[in-house]
Amino acid sequence: MAQNGNSALPATQKAAQYHSSENAIRVNTIPVPTPADDEILVKVACSSLCHSDVMLLEPNDAGLVLGDGSPITIGHEATGIIVSVPSSCTNPEIVVGAKVGFFCPTGCCYECEGCQVHNLFCSNGASVRMQGFAADGFFQEYVATPWRNAIALPESMDVCESAPLFCAGITAWHGVHAAKIEKGQWMAIIGCGGLGHLGIQYAKALGYKVIGIDLVDGQLDEAKSMGADAVFNPKTDSEYASKIKALTDGGCHAAVNFTASTAAYESTPAVLRINGVMVAVGIPNSPLSFQPMDVAMGKFRIVGASNGTPQQVKPCIEFSAKHGIKPHVSYYKIDQINEMIDILHKGEARGRLAVKWD
């Protein structure tokens, strides 16, 4: 039997929507969604802004397309309180009143080989879409999303503060884990902002020695406050790579690149030791180039990481709760969405920017 915890829902709500005809984001009044047979309805507590939410305002070579030209609600990183649950739900933790975070795929099967890597690779879904990109996303007061996307929050987690963990957190977690290095070894975190400040916390909790690299001194201050053992600004220190090689006795064992900077990727091998691993997480707007000989000969290795799938989230959330890993979040109102985007574009964001709903 379906559960419903609120029979007096409003008819309309505010939402931040992308208008492709204007290449702009505006706050509109739209209907509260009616959940499908496999969807929960969530009263959103916090919607967190991710760089990929706004990169579609910019030219890109990644093939990313936002919707079909109609206004579409942005956002894919949020938490809230469940309002209704379908009778098809078999997860005993997904109940009315539960605090949850949730992922954004729709139209996928969650079971096939592709869905174990990323739901966009689903081989059975008729029309796989990602909420916030090709379907209405999470910068709205109420969200309908498949129940299999939702993860119940541990009691110790604040429902608003934990919102960035449901993209930035899990992406940072996967980026750090993908390196597969040993406790006590050196890891460089390149880009110490929204993703990087969480990556530093995960790396330190796993016992790594951490170097923060960023072009913004404020981000490096954040890196130090998160536990980085050393920080460097390539913009003001032309000798940073040689200093890192000296500090680490030959170079970092791994470097996780959370930036969208081509230059940052091209300079990453300079801070790695022989056979170190470069983890690609950030997505530049233009293609990268490297020497295949360097990879073939083992000078360095390349692996990738992303936010992954809903079934891969729970270990990250449990680890975050156990080790007290928290994002630095600055809160805004929905009518300030373009102010938030401007701060993000200027590289002035410290940690994560989010809308806290009343």
HELIX and SHEET records of a PDB file:
HELIX    1   1 HIS A   51  VAL A   54  1                                   4    
HELIX    2   2 MET A   55  LEU A   57  5                                   3    
HELIX    3   3 GLY A  114  GLN A  116  5                                   3    
HELIX    4   4 ASN A  119  PHE A  121  5                                   3    
HELIX    5   5 TRP A  147  ASN A  149  5                                   3    
HELIX    6   6 ALA A  163  PHE A  166  5                                   4    
HELIX    7   7 ALA A  168  ALA A  178  1                                  11    
HELIX    8   8 GLY A  196  ALA A  205  1                                  10    
HELIX    9   9 ASP A  217  SER A  225  1                                   9    
HELIX   10  10 TYR A  240  LEU A  247  1                                   8    
HELIX   11  11 THR A  262  SER A  267  1                                   6    
HELIX   12  12 THR A  268  VAL A  271  5                                   4    
HELIX   13  13 PRO A  292  ALA A  296  1                                   5    
HELIX   14  14 PRO A  310  GLN A  312  5                                   3    
HELIX   15  15 LYS A  314  HIS A  323  1                                  10    
HELIX   16  16 ILE A  334  GLN A  336  5                                   3    
HELIX   17  17 ILE A  337  HIS A  345  1                                   9    
SHEET    1   A 4 GLN A   3  ASN A   4  0                                        
SHEET    2   A 4 ALA A  78  VAL A  85 -1                                        
SHEET    3   A 4 GLU A  39  LEU A  49 -1                                        
SHEET    4   A 4 TYR A 142  PRO A 146 -1                                        
SHEET    1   B 4 GLN A   3  ASN A   4  0                                        
SHEET    2   B 4 ALA A  78  VAL A  85 -1                                        
SHEET    3   B 4 LYS A  99  PHE A 102 -1                                        
SHEET    4   B 4 ALA A 150  ALA A 152 -1                                        
SHEET    1   C 5 GLN A   3  ASN A   4  0                                        
SHEET    2   C 5 ALA A  78  VAL A  85 -1                                        
SHEET    3   C 5 GLU A  39  LEU A  49 -1                                        
SHEET    4   C 5 ARG A 352  LYS A 356 -1                                        
SHEET    5   C 5 VAL A 329  TYR A 332  1                                        
SHEET    1   D 3 ALA A  24  PRO A  31  0                                        
SHEET    2   D 3 THR A  12  HIS A  19 -1                                        
SHEET    3   D 3 ILE A  72  THR A  73 -1                                        
SHEET    1   E 2 PRO A 105  THR A 106  0                                        
SHEET    2   E 2 ARG A 129  MET A 130 -1                                        
SHEET    1   F 6 ALA A 230  PHE A 232  0                                        
SHEET    2   F 6 LYS A 209  ILE A 213  1                                        
SHEET    3   F 6 TRP A 186  ILE A 190  1                                        
SHEET    4   F 6 CYS A 252  ASN A 257  1                                        
SHEET    5   F 6 LEU A 272  ALA A 280  1                                        
SHEET    6   F 6 PHE A 300  GLY A 304  1                                        
END                                                                             
